[in-house]
Amino acid sequence: MTFFGGFYALALLFALFPPLYLWGSGIRFDILGIPFAVMYWIVNALILGLTLTAFYVVEDIRGELDDDSLEPIDSLGG
């Protein structure tokens, strides 16, 4: 949990803290033909998405996900 929280917080910091983006947008080289300023956002989105996906998988393996959708409607008392 701490690993995912720390990694996610770091990626959010890079996405939401303007001085970090301004630093990245000033770099003038291409990565795979894509300007660094654009690749900055692509990599950040991938990190955020993969971190959330990995966290979901870990919670599923541990059995910590809610199974509310599997309950029969008849057992709700109505």
N, C-alpha and C positions, 0 to 999 in steps of 0.2 A: 504494500500500500504506500509506503513512504517513497519507494522508488518511482512509482507511477505519479504520485502527487508532485514530487520534486521535478521530474522530467516534464510533466504537463505545465507546472508553474513556470518553468524556465522557457518553454515554448510560448506560453501566453505572454510572458514578459517581453520576449522578442517581438511578438505581434502587437502588443498594446503600449509599449513604452517608446514614444516618438524618437528620442535621441538614438536608440539602437537602429531604427529604420533609417534615420537620416545618415547615420554612419554607413549603413549598407548601400544606400542609394548613391553615395558619392564614389563608390568603387567602380572603376571603368574597365572591366574585363568580362568576357563571355564564358559561360559554362555550358558546354554542349550546344553552342550557338545561341544561347539565351542570355540576355544581359543579367548581370548579377542582381540588380534591383528586382527583376521579375522572378529569378530563381530563388531569391530570398523568401518570397511569399509562397512559392510552390513547395519548397522544402519545409517551411513552417507549417503549412497546411497538412502535408504528409506526416510530419512528426505528430501533430495534434490528432489527426485521424487514426494513425497506427497506435498511438498511446491509448486512446479510448477503446479501440478494438482489442488490444492486448489486455487491458483492464477488464473488459467484458468477458473475454475468454477465461481469464484467471478466476473471476467470480463464478463463472459457470462450472469450472472444474471443481471449485471448492463447495459448490452447491448453495451459494449465497444469493442466487437470483430469486425473485418472487415468482411463485407458480400460481398466481391468482387466476390466470386465464384458463387453467386446467380444472377448476372447481365446477362441479355440475350446478346448474341453475336451481334445481329442486332443493338443494341443501341451504339455500339462502333464507328459508323461512316463509316463503310466499306461496 
